[in-house]
Amino acid sequence: MSKQPIGIYYEHPHWFQPLFAELERRGIPFSRIHATQHHFDPAQLNGDAGYSLVFNRMSPSAYRRGHGQAIFYTQYYLAHLEQQRKRVINGARAFRYETSKALQLSLLESLGLPYPKARVINRAADAVAAAEGLRFPVVVKPNIGGSGAGIVRFNTAAELAEAARNDTLDLGLDATALVQEFIPARDGHIVRVEVLGGRYLYAIKVHLTGETFDLCPADICKTTSGEDLQRAACPVDAPKSGLRVEGYTPPPQIISNVEIIMRSAGIEIGGVEYIVDDRDGQVYYYDINALSNFVADGPRVVGFDPFVRLVDFLQEEAA
């Protein structure tokens, strides 16, 4: 193990406490790098030269917590580190996909993988025209999101037209959004597949309530039997009580597809969400995440602690 600390670059104040705790338990040196209280000199690595590696944990939903400026800053900082040949986990390419749902769909298209039909807009006034040929209901989804932030469903073209006319559509931080077909979930759940080191780690079924698009698995605090999970991995500012979760093993082809997606996006640690259309059984991949908080109380849900595996990986990479 390198004597140099691992740099953990992050923004959310609570999500990474289990990671920090596991690093501390093993006595592995690490440094907290807070994205909103940071600067760098393009002429040098500054203090970053002293890190064995930098692990990017920046969240695209930071702008919902008043830290939107750090999203674009992060892209520049990660690129700087990479140009200086510093080892970065989930670097600039991964973060570029993390912060653009439009790019995610372009990637899926290039890989020949199915996704819900969508159009990309940069003006609310274009939403109705963009929806032509799409099957309603549709959702308008900000390009830079995270945990379902800003997603709104419209059941009819008239509803969408009214929202566009009243300028109430949320296009998000970069004034770009998807107008996308809403997919009814077979058996009322979606599946999130997690990878570590680009390889399959585990998957979970997330049972939906129909009342929210916030599907962050670390926020889900009940099992399918309704039993409360330990809340160590749950953001204290966003407790969820209506969503249920269970461990699940997807078909081998889906696991293979997810690994291909992540490799193509440069994402070493993260998750891909997919849904099965209740109308015809078609699988659609719809969200690619470079930031994974892991499911709450992993040992009870998936049979092991993902943070232990994560720190194993970090330890090996830092060697």
C-alpha positions in Angstrom: 0.0 0.0 0.0 1.3 3.4 -0.9 2.1 5.7 2.0 0.6 8.6 0.1 -3.0 9.3 1.0 -5.9 8.6 -1.3 -7.7 11.8 -2.3 -11.5 11.5 -2.0 -13.0 14.4 -4.0 -16.6 14.9 -3.0 -19.4 17.4 -2.4 -22.3 15.8 -0.5 -21.8 16.1 3.3 -23.2 12.7 4.3 -23.2 10.1 1.5 -19.6 9.0 1.9 -19.4 8.5 5.7 -19.4 4.7 5.2 -16.4 5.0 2.8 -14.5 7.2 5.2 -15.3 4.8 8.1 -14.0 1.8 6.3 -10.8 3.6 5.3 -10.3 4.7 8.9 -11.0 1.2 10.2 -8.2 -0.2 8.1 -5.8 2.7 8.9 -5.5 3.6 5.2 -4.4 7.2 4.8 -6.8 9.4 2.9 -7.6 13.1 2.5 -11.0 14.7 2.1 -11.1 17.1 -0.9 -14.2 19.2 -0.8 -15.2 20.3 -4.3 -16.8 23.5 -3.2 -13.8 24.7 -1.2 -11.0 24.0 -3.6 -8.7 25.7 -6.1 -5.9 24.6 -8.4 -2.9 26.0 -10.3 -2.8 24.8 -13.9 1.0 25.2 -13.8 1.4 22.4 -11.3 -0.3 19.6 -9.3 -0.2 21.7 -6.1 -0.9 19.3 -3.1 -2.4 16.8 -5.5 1.0 15.4 -6.3 1.0 13.9 -2.8 -2.0 11.7 -3.4 -1.6 8.1 -4.6 -4.7 8.6 -6.6 -7.8 10.8 -6.7 -11.3 9.2 -6.4 -14.0 11.4 -7.9 -17.2 11.4 -5.9 -18.7 14.6 -7.2 -22.5 14.6 -7.6 -24.4 16.1 -10.5 -27.3 17.0 -8.1 -24.9 19.4 -6.3 -26.7 22.3 -7.9 -29.8 21.3 -5.9 -27.8 22.0 -2.8 -26.5 25.4 -3.9 -23.2 24.0 -5.3 -23.8 24.2 -9.0 -20.6 26.0 -9.7 -18.6 23.0 -8.6 -20.1 20.8 -11.3 -18.3 22.6 -14.2 -15.2 23.3 -12.0 -14.9 19.5 -11.5 -14.7 18.8 -15.2 -11.7 21.2 -15.4 -10.0 19.9 -12.3 -10.3 16.3 -13.4 -8.9 17.1 -16.8 -6.0 19.0 -15.2 -5.2 16.0 -13.0 -5.2 13.7 -16.0 -3.1 16.0 -18.1 -0.6 15.9 -15.3 -0.8 12.0 -15.4 -2.3 11.7 -12.0 -4.4 8.5 -11.5 -8.0 9.4 -11.3 -10.9 7.0 -10.7 -14.0 8.1 -12.5 -12.2 10.9 -14.3 -13.1 13.6 -16.8 -14.7 11.2 -19.4 -16.8 9.4 -16.8 -17.9 12.7 -15.2 -18.8 14.1 -18.7 -21.3 11.2 -19.1 -22.4 11.6 -15.5 -23.4 15.2 -16.1 -25.3 14.7 -19.4 -28.3 12.5 -19.9 -28.2 13.5 -23.6 -24.7 12.1 -24.0 -25.8 9.0 -22.2 -28.5 8.3 -24.8 -26.0 9.0 -27.6 -23.7 6.5 -26.1 -26.5 3.9 -25.8 -27.4 4.6 -29.4 -23.8 4.1 -30.5 -23.7 0.7 -28.7 -27.0 -0.4 -30.3 -28.7 -0.7 -26.9 -32.4 0.1 -26.3 -33.4 3.3 -24.4 -36.7 5.2 -24.1 -37.2 7.4 -27.2 -36.2 11.0 -26.4 -35.5 14.4 -27.9 -33.0 16.9 -26.6 -34.1 20.6 -26.2 -32.5 23.8 -25.0 -35.7 26.0 -24.9 -38.9 25.2 -23.1 -40.8 26.6 -26.1 -39.5 23.6 -28.2 -40.9 20.9 -25.9 -44.2 20.4 -27.7 -42.6 20.2 -31.2 -39.9 17.8 -29.8 -42.6 15.5 -28.4 -44.2 15.0 -31.8 -44.0 11.3 -32.7 -43.4 10.3 -29.1 -45.9 8.1 -27.2 -47.5 9.9 -24.2 -47.0 10.0 -21.2 -43.7 11.8 -21.5 -41.3 13.1 -19.0 -39.2 16.3 -19.2 -35.8 15.5 -17.6 -33.0 18.0 -17.0 -29.8 17.1 -18.7 -27.8 17.6 -15.5 -29.8 15.8 -12.8 -29.2 13.2 -10.2 -31.5 11.3 -7.9 -34.5 12.1 -10.1 -34.1 15.9 -9.7 -36.4 18.0 -11.7 -38.2 15.2 -13.7 -41.8 16.0 -14.4 -44.4 13.7 -16.1 -46.9 14.9 -18.6 -49.8 12.7 -19.6 -51.0 14.6 -22.6 -49.6 17.0 -25.2 -52.0 19.6 -23.9 -50.4 19.4 -20.4 -47.0 19.7 -21.9 -48.1 22.7 -24.0 -49.5 24.5 -21.0 -46.3 24.0 -19.0 -44.2 25.3 -22.0 -46.5 28.2 -22.5 -46.3 29.1 -18.8 -42.5 28.6 -18.8 -42.7 26.2 -15.9 -40.5 23.5 -17.4 -37.2 22.9 -15.5 -34.4 22.6 -18.0 -31.8 22.5 -15.3 -28.4 24.0 -14.8 -27.3 24.0 -18.5 -30.7 24.9 -19.9 -30.8 21.5 -21.7 -33.4 18.7 -21.2 -34.8 15.5 -22.6 -38.4 15.1 -23.6 -38.6 11.4 -23.2 -41.3 8.6 -23.4 -42.4 7.5 -19.9 -42.1 3.7 -19.6 -44.5 1.8 -17.3 -42.5 -0.6 -15.1 -43.4 -4.2 -15.3 -44.1 -5.6 -11.8 -43.6 -2.0 -10.5 -39.9 -2.0 -10.2 -36.7 -0.9 -12.0 -33.3 -2.5 -11.7 -30.0 -0.8 -10.8 -26.8 -2.7 -11.7 -23.6 -1.7 -9.9 -20.1 -2.2 -11.2 -16.7 -2.0 -9.4 -13.5 -1.8 -11.4 -15.8 -1.9 -14.5 -17.1 -5.4 -13.5 -20.5 -6.5 -12.2 -20.7 -6.1 -8.4 -24.5 -6.6 -7.6 -27.9 -5.5 -8.6 -31.1 -4.5 -6.8 -34.7 -4.2 -7.7 -36.2 -0.8 -6.6 -40.0 -1.1 -6.2 -41.7 2.2 -7.2 -44.4 4.1 -5.5 -45.4 6.1 -8.6 -45.0 9.3 -6.6 -41.3 10.1 -7.1 -38.5 9.8 -9.6 -35.9 10.0 -6.9 -34.5 6.4 -7.1 -31.1 6.9 -5.4 -30.6 3.5 -3.8 -28.8 4.8 -0.8 -31.9 6.8 0.1 -34.1 3.6 0.1 -34.6 2.5 3.7 -37.0 -0.4 3.6 -36.6 -4.0 2.4 -39.4 -5.6 0.3 -40.9 -6.9 3.5 -41.1 -3.4 4.9 -38.3 -3.8 7.3 -36.3 -0.7 8.1 -32.6 -0.7 7.0 -29.7 0.8 8.8 -29.6 4.5 7.7 -25.8 4.9 7.7 -25.8 5.1 3.9 -28.9 7.2 3.6 -28.6 11.0 3.2 -30.1 12.4 6.4 -31.6 15.3 4.4 -33.6 13.0 2.1 -35.0 10.1 4.1 -37.3 7.8 2.1 -39.9 5.5 3.6 -42.1 4.5 0.6 -39.5 2.8 -1.7 -38.6 -0.9 -1.2 -35.5 -2.7 -2.4 -34.3 -6.3 -2.8 -31.1 -8.0 -4.1 -31.4 -9.4 -7.6 -29.2 -11.1 -10.2 -30.0 -9.9 -13.8 -29.7 -12.1 -16.8 -26.1 -12.6 -18.1 -26.7 -10.5 -21.2 -27.8 -7.5 -19.2 -24.7 -7.8 -17.0 -22.6 -7.9 -20.1 -24.3 -4.9 -21.6 -23.9 -2.9 -18.4 -20.1 -3.7 -18.3 -19.9 -2.6 -22.0 -21.7 0.7 -21.2 -19.5 1.5 -18.3 -16.3 0.6 -20.1 -17.4 2.8 -23.0 -18.1 5.7 -20.7 -14.9 5.3 -18.7 -16.8 4.6 -15.5 -15.0 2.3 -13.1 -17.4 2.6 -10.2 -21.1 3.3 -10.7 -24.5 2.0 -11.7 -26.8 1.6 -14.7 -30.5 1.6 -14.3 -32.9 -0.3 -16.6 -36.6 -0.9 -16.8 -38.8 -3.5 -18.4 -41.8 -2.0 -20.3 -45.0 -3.5 -18.9 -46.6 -3.2 -22.3 -44.3 -5.5 -24.3 -41.5 -6.7 -22.1 -38.8 -4.6 -23.8 -35.8 -3.8 -21.7 -34.7 -0.1 -21.8 -31.5 1.3 -20.3 -32.3 4.8 -19.1 -29.7 6.1 -16.7 -25.9 5.8 -16.4 -24.3 6.9 -13.1 -20.7 7.4 -12.3 -21.6 8.2 -8.7 -22.8 5.3 -6.6 -23.6 5.6 -3.0 -24.4 1.9 -2.8 -27.6 0.4 -1.3 -28.3 1.0 2.4 -27.3 -1.9 4.6 -25.7 -3.9 1.9 -25.1 -7.1 3.9 -28.9 -7.6 4.5 -29.9 -6.6 0.9 -27.2 -8.1 -1.3 -25.3 -10.4 1.1 -22.1 -8.3 1.6 -20.9 -4.8 2.3 -20.1 -3.0 -1.0 -17.9 -0.5 0.8 -15.5 -3.3 1.9 -15.2 -4.3 -1.8 -14.7 -0.6 -2.8 -11.9 -0.1 -0.3 -10.3 -3.3 -1.4 -10.3 -1.9 -5.0 -8.9 1.5 -3.8 -6.2 -0.2 -1.8 -5.1 -2.2 -4.9 -5.2 0.8 -7.2 -3.2 2.9 -4.7 -0.5 0.2 -4.3 
